[in-house]
Amino acid sequence: MALMEDPHLALRFAVAIGLGMLLGLERERTKGEEGGLGVRTFALIALAGAMAGYLDDDLGLSGFALVVFAAVTALIVSLYLVTALRGDTGVTTEVSALLCFMLGLLCARGQIQFAAWVAVAMALLLALKDWLHRLARRIEVSDVEATLKFAIVTLIILPLVPDQNYGPAPLNVLNPYKIWLMVVLISGLNFASYVLVKTVGAEHGIGIAGLLGGLVSSTAVTLGFSQRSRQPGEDASALALGILLAWTVMFFRVVIMAWLISGRLGLRLAVAMALLCAVSLGACYWLWRRRRLKERGQVEAGHNPFELDEAIKFGLLFGVVVFIAKAAQVYLGDAGLYLAAGIAGLTDVDAITLAMADLARSDEQNITIAARAILIAALANTLVKSGMAVSLGSQELRQLTLPIAGALFVAGIAAAVLI
């Protein structure tokens, strides 16, 4: 009768059972021949949690949910003791079962969306067991230490850093708090790339190596593959494809960084970068069709971007770029800002991208200027990498990359006009 009178109650119970079955299905795969907690047991545990929550809240049986939770915990502990005596000391399934009870409790109390989020996160963690174990084996102790140090500086020291601008007016644009926030952003993006490379390993086909290497450093990919093209027997078409894929990743990366700071700038820049990406992806397809890849390439993860010295170096670089860009805009106008972007892009695109994104966020009238400056920096960086390929690569590599680089510059100029 209660379910018929309250359809929302029926929904809460149904969701609880469904979430329990979701987790149970994943655990069912790990059951040994001697049995264990499976799909039916998890569904019943979630139902028990929902019943306990309903009886506790709606029927006024205060403390009943706590009593049922204690009983379920005792049963699960007893099961663990039995399995531990057989040599299986893992507690993942038992902990998941206790959390499953809490999911049912949440559903009974109307927190269906939150319960669903937690259940999906649990199922993902359980399903990624092998992947996480491989990652743990490839992450070094120094990586963990660097990440912890970075977290301490960010979470404990950052709130104490003054959030105000310093410098002589009108060049008072150096904000220590904002600078470190930018360091956190770029380090987080770089760390995602670092973990990806660590996870998938070092040796891949040239194309995949170019993609992964572009996440770490497209300049390093260009340098390494250009030098490799001079070795006897190397396929210049394959190496050119790897180089071009690394450049393409840089174009996408710039758009994502800008969008994270200023959504409108990111969208404006995406339209311009789409032209560059279309040219580069078209060239990639031509190179791929020209010769199917069999060669292998090495991808180095590089330094952990959470290393404090690396983060501090980028913070200092970002501060210098922000100051120079502001000075160029104040004393030389927009042309000076474009010149500063081009010079900065010769060595690093990340710092000028974040600086221009911050400029666009603070004053949306500067969105067009910021987008053009980032585009100029990206083209300047591509110019440097093209020079590497021409000066360090084989003759065949030069013949392949020069026309493509020229097409990218034409596309970049057209994109700058269209912004």
C-alpha positions in Angstrom: 0.0 0.0 0.0 2.8 2.4 0.8 4.4 1.8 -2.6 1.0 2.4 -4.4 0.3 5.6 -2.4 3.8 7.0 -3.0 5.2 6.3 -6.5 8.4 8.2 -5.5 9.0 5.6 -2.8 8.8 2.8 -5.4 11.3 4.7 -7.5 13.7 5.0 -4.6 13.5 1.3 -3.9 13.9 0.4 -7.6 17.0 2.6 -7.9 18.5 1.1 -4.8 18.1 -2.5 -6.2 19.4 -1.4 -9.6 22.5 0.2 -8.1 23.1 -2.9 -6.0 22.8 -5.1 -9.1 25.2 -2.8 -11.0 27.9 -3.3 -8.4 27.0 -7.0 -8.0 27.5 -7.7 -11.7 31.0 -6.2 -11.5 31.8 -8.3 -8.4 30.3 -11.4 -10.0 33.3 -11.5 -12.4 35.8 -11.9 -9.5 34.0 -14.6 -7.6 36.0 -17.8 -7.3 34.8 -21.3 -7.5 34.2 -21.3 -3.8 31.6 -18.5 -4.1 31.4 -15.1 -2.5 29.3 -12.0 -2.7 27.6 -11.7 -6.1 24.9 -9.9 -8.0 22.0 -11.2 -5.9 23.7 -10.5 -2.6 24.6 -6.9 -3.5 21.1 -6.3 -4.6 19.8 -7.6 -1.3 22.3 -5.5 0.7 21.1 -2.4 -1.2 17.5 -3.3 -0.5 18.3 -3.8 3.1 19.8 -0.3 3.2 16.7 1.1 1.6 14.4 -0.7 4.0 16.4 0.4 7.0 16.3 4.0 5.8 12.5 3.9 5.2 11.7 2.3 8.5 14.0 4.7 10.3 12.7 7.9 8.8 9.1 7.3 7.5 8.0 5.0 10.2 9.8 6.7 13.1 11.9 3.7 14.2 14.8 5.9 15.4 18.2 4.2 15.2 16.9 1.2 13.3 19.2 2.0 10.3 22.2 2.0 12.6 21.2 -1.4 14.0 20.7 -3.0 10.6 24.0 -1.5 9.4 25.8 -3.1 12.4 24.2 -6.4 11.6 25.2 -6.3 8.0 28.7 -5.3 9.0 28.9 -8.3 11.3 27.9 -10.6 8.6 30.4 -9.2 6.1 33.2 -9.3 8.7 32.4 -13.0 9.4 32.5 -13.7 5.7 35.9 -12.0 5.4 37.3 -14.0 8.3 36.2 -17.2 6.5 37.8 -16.2 3.2 40.9 -14.9 4.9 41.5 -18.3 6.4 41.5 -19.7 2.9 44.3 -17.3 1.9 42.2 -14.5 0.3 43.0 -11.4 2.3 41.6 -8.8 -0.1 38.8 -6.6 1.3 37.6 -4.9 -1.8 34.4 -6.8 -2.1 33.6 -6.5 1.6 34.1 -2.7 1.6 32.0 -2.4 -1.6 29.2 -4.3 0.1 29.2 -1.9 3.1 29.1 1.0 0.7 26.3 -0.7 -1.2 24.2 -0.7 2.0 24.8 3.1 2.3 23.7 3.6 -1.3 20.4 1.9 -0.5 20.1 4.2 2.6 20.7 7.2 0.4 18.0 6.2 -2.1 15.5 5.7 0.7 16.1 9.2 1.9 15.7 10.7 -1.6 19.4 11.2 -2.5 19.0 9.2 -5.7 21.3 11.3 -7.9 24.1 11.4 -5.3 23.7 7.6 -4.8 23.9 7.1 -8.6 27.1 9.2 -8.8 28.7 7.2 -6.0 27.7 3.9 -7.6 29.1 4.8 -11.0 32.4 5.9 -9.4 32.6 2.7 -7.4 31.8 0.5 -10.5 34.5 2.4 -12.5 37.1 1.9 -9.8 36.3 -1.8 -9.5 36.3 -2.3 -13.3 39.7 -0.5 -13.7 41.5 -2.8 -11.3 44.0 -4.1 -13.8 44.6 -0.7 -15.3 45.2 0.9 -11.9 47.6 -1.9 -10.9 49.6 -1.4 -14.0 49.7 2.4 -13.4 50.8 1.8 -9.8 53.7 -0.3 -11.0 54.8 2.4 -13.4 54.5 5.4 -11.1 57.7 5.8 -9.2 58.0 6.8 -5.5 59.5 10.1 -6.6 56.3 10.8 -8.5 54.2 10.3 -5.4 56.5 12.5 -3.3 56.4 15.3 -6.0 52.6 15.1 -6.1 52.3 15.3 -2.3 54.7 18.3 -2.1 52.7 20.1 -4.9 49.4 19.4 -3.1 50.8 20.8 0.2 52.0 23.9 -1.5 48.7 24.3 -3.3 46.2 23.5 -0.6 48.0 24.8 2.5 50.3 27.6 1.3 48.3 29.0 -1.6 45.4 30.3 0.6 48.1 32.4 2.5 49.5 34.0 -0.7 48.2 37.6 -1.1 45.5 37.9 -3.8 46.4 41.4 -5.1 48.3 42.9 -8.0 51.9 44.2 -7.7 54.0 46.3 -10.0 54.1 50.0 -11.0 50.9 51.3 -12.5 49.7 50.7 -15.2 51.9 47.5 -15.2 50.5 46.2 -11.9 49.5 42.8 -13.3 51.6 40.5 -11.1 49.3 38.7 -8.8 51.0 35.8 -6.8 47.8 34.0 -6.1 46.6 34.1 -9.8 50.1 33.1 -11.0 50.1 30.0 -8.9 46.5 29.1 -9.9 47.7 29.1 -13.5 50.6 26.9 -12.4 48.1 24.5 -10.9 46.1 24.5 -14.1 48.9 23.8 -16.5 50.5 21.3 -14.1 47.2 19.4 -13.8 46.9 19.2 -17.6 50.5 18.1 -18.0 50.1 15.6 -15.2 47.2 14.0 -17.1 49.5 13.6 -20.1 52.3 12.3 -17.9 50.1 9.6 -16.4 48.8 8.6 -19.8 52.3 8.1 -21.2 53.3 6.2 -18.0 50.2 4.0 -18.3 50.4 3.0 -22.0 54.2 2.4 -21.9 57.1 3.8 -23.9 57.2 2.0 -27.2 54.5 2.5 -29.9 53.9 3.0 -33.6 55.3 6.2 -34.9 51.8 7.8 -35.2 50.8 7.0 -31.7 54.2 8.1 -30.4 53.6 11.4 -32.1 50.2 11.8 -30.5 51.4 10.9 -27.0 54.6 12.9 -27.4 52.7 15.9 -28.5 50.9 15.8 -25.1 54.3 16.0 -23.4 56.3 18.2 -25.8 55.7 18.6 -29.6 59.1 20.3 -29.7 60.8 17.2 -28.3 59.0 15.0 -30.8 60.1 17.2 -33.7 63.7 17.2 -32.5 63.9 13.5 -31.9 62.2 12.4 -35.1 64.1 14.9 -37.2 67.4 13.6 -36.0 66.2 10.0 -36.4 65.3 10.6 -40.1 69.0 10.9 -40.9 69.7 7.3 -39.8 69.9 4.7 -42.6 66.7 2.7 -43.3 64.3 5.1 -41.5 61.0 5.9 -43.1 60.8 9.7 -43.5 57.0 9.5 -44.3 56.3 7.7 -40.9 58.5 10.2 -39.0 56.9 13.2 -40.8 53.5 11.8 -39.7 54.6 11.5 -36.1 55.9 15.1 -36.2 52.7 16.5 -37.7 50.5 14.6 -35.2 52.5 16.2 -32.4 51.9 19.6 -33.9 48.2 18.9 -34.2 47.9 17.9 -30.6 49.5 21.3 -29.7 46.7 23.1 -31.6 44.0 21.2 -29.7 45.8 21.7 -26.4 46.0 25.5 -26.8 42.2 25.7 -27.4 41.5 23.6 -24.3 43.8 25.7 -22.1 42.1 29.0 -23.3 38.6 27.5 -22.8 39.3 26.5 -19.2 40.1 30.2 -18.4 37.7 32.0 -20.7 34.9 30.1 -22.4 34.2 32.8 -25.0 37.9 33.0 -25.9 38.1 29.2 -26.2 35.1 29.2 -28.6 36.6 32.0 -30.7 40.0 30.3 -30.8 38.4 27.0 -31.7 37.0 28.5 -34.9 40.4 29.8 -35.9 42.3 26.6 -34.9 39.8 24.5 -36.7 41.4 25.7 -40.0 44.9 24.8 -38.8 43.7 21.4 -37.6 41.9 20.7 -40.9 45.1 21.4 -42.8 47.3 19.3 -40.4 44.8 16.4 -40.2 44.4 16.4 -44.0 48.2 16.2 -44.3 48.3 13.4 -41.7 45.8 11.4 -43.7 47.9 11.9 -46.9 51.0 10.8 -45.1 49.2 7.8 -43.6 47.9 6.7 -47.0 51.4 7.3 -48.5 52.9 4.5 -46.3 51.3 2.3 -43.6 53.4 2.3 -40.4 55.4 -0.6 -39.2 58.1 1.3 -37.4 58.2 1.9 -33.7 58.8 5.0 -31.7 59.8 5.8 -28.1 57.8 8.2 -25.9 59.4 9.6 -22.8 57.1 10.9 -20.1 59.6 13.6 -19.1 59.7 15.1 -15.6 56.7 14.9 -13.3 55.0 18.3 -13.8 54.2 18.4 -10.1 57.9 18.7 -9.3 58.1 22.0 -7.3 61.1 23.3 -9.3 59.3 22.6 -12.6 56.2 24.4 -11.3 58.1 27.3 -9.9 60.0 27.7 -13.3 56.7 27.9 -15.1 55.3 30.3 -12.6 58.2 32.7 -13.1 57.9 32.3 -16.8 54.2 33.0 -16.7 54.8 36.1 -14.6 57.4 37.5 -17.0 55.2 36.8 -20.0 52.2 38.6 -18.3 54.4 41.6 -17.4 56.0 41.9 -20.9 52.6 41.4 -22.7 51.0 44.2 -20.6 54.0 46.5 -21.2 53.9 45.8 -24.9 50.1 46.6 -25.0 50.4 49.8 -22.9 53.4 51.3 -24.7 53.2 49.8 -28.2 49.5 49.0 -28.6 48.0 45.8 -30.1 50.9 45.5 -32.5 53.3 45.3 -29.5 51.2 42.6 -27.9 51.3 40.6 -31.0 55.1 41.0 -31.2 55.4 39.9 -27.5 53.2 36.8 -28.3 55.4 35.9 -31.3 58.6 36.1 -29.2 57.1 34.2 -26.4 55.8 31.5 -28.7 59.3 30.8 -30.0 60.0 29.0 -26.8 56.7 28.2 -25.1 53.1 28.4 -26.0 51.5 27.6 -22.7 52.5 30.7 -20.8 51.3 33.2 -23.4 48.1 31.2 -23.9 47.2 31.4 -20.2 48.3 35.1 -20.1 46.0 36.0 -23.0 43.2 33.9 -21.6 43.4 35.8 -18.4 43.4 39.1 -20.3 40.3 38.1 -22.1 38.5 37.0 -18.9 39.3 40.3 -17.2 38.1 42.3 -20.1 36.0 40.6 -22.8 36.7 43.5 -25.2 40.1 42.0 -25.6 38.9 38.6 -26.8 39.8 39.2 -30.4 43.2 40.6 -29.6 43.9 37.7 -27.2 42.8 35.1 -29.8 45.1 36.6 -32.5 48.0 36.8 -30.0 47.6 33.1 -29.1 47.4 32.2 -32.8 50.6 34.1 -33.5 52.4 32.4 -30.7 51.3 29.0 -32.0 52.5 29.9 -35.5 55.8 31.1 -34.1 56.2 27.9 -32.2 55.4 25.9 -35.4 58.0 28.0 -37.2 60.7 26.9 -34.7 59.7 23.3 -35.1 59.7 23.6 -38.8 63.2 24.9 -38.7 64.2 21.9 -36.6 62.8 19.5 -39.2 64.5 21.4 -42.1 67.9 21.8 -40.5 68.2 18.5 -38.6 66.1 16.2 -40.8 66.9 14.2 -43.9 66.3 15.6 -47.3 63.1 13.5 -47.7 61.8 14.8 -44.4 62.5 18.3 -45.5 60.6 17.8 -48.7 57.6 16.4 -46.8 57.4 18.9 -43.9 58.2 22.2 -45.7 55.1 22.3 -47.9 52.9 21.3 -45.0 54.4 23.9 -42.8 53.9 26.5 -45.5 50.2 25.4 -45.8 49.8 25.8 -42.0 51.2 29.3 -42.1 48.8 30.3 -44.9 45.9 28.8 -42.9 47.1 30.6 -39.8 47.2 34.0 -41.6 43.7 33.3 -42.9 42.5 32.4 -39.5 44.0 35.5 -37.9 42.1 37.7 -40.4 38.9 35.8 -39.8 39.0 36.1 -36.0 
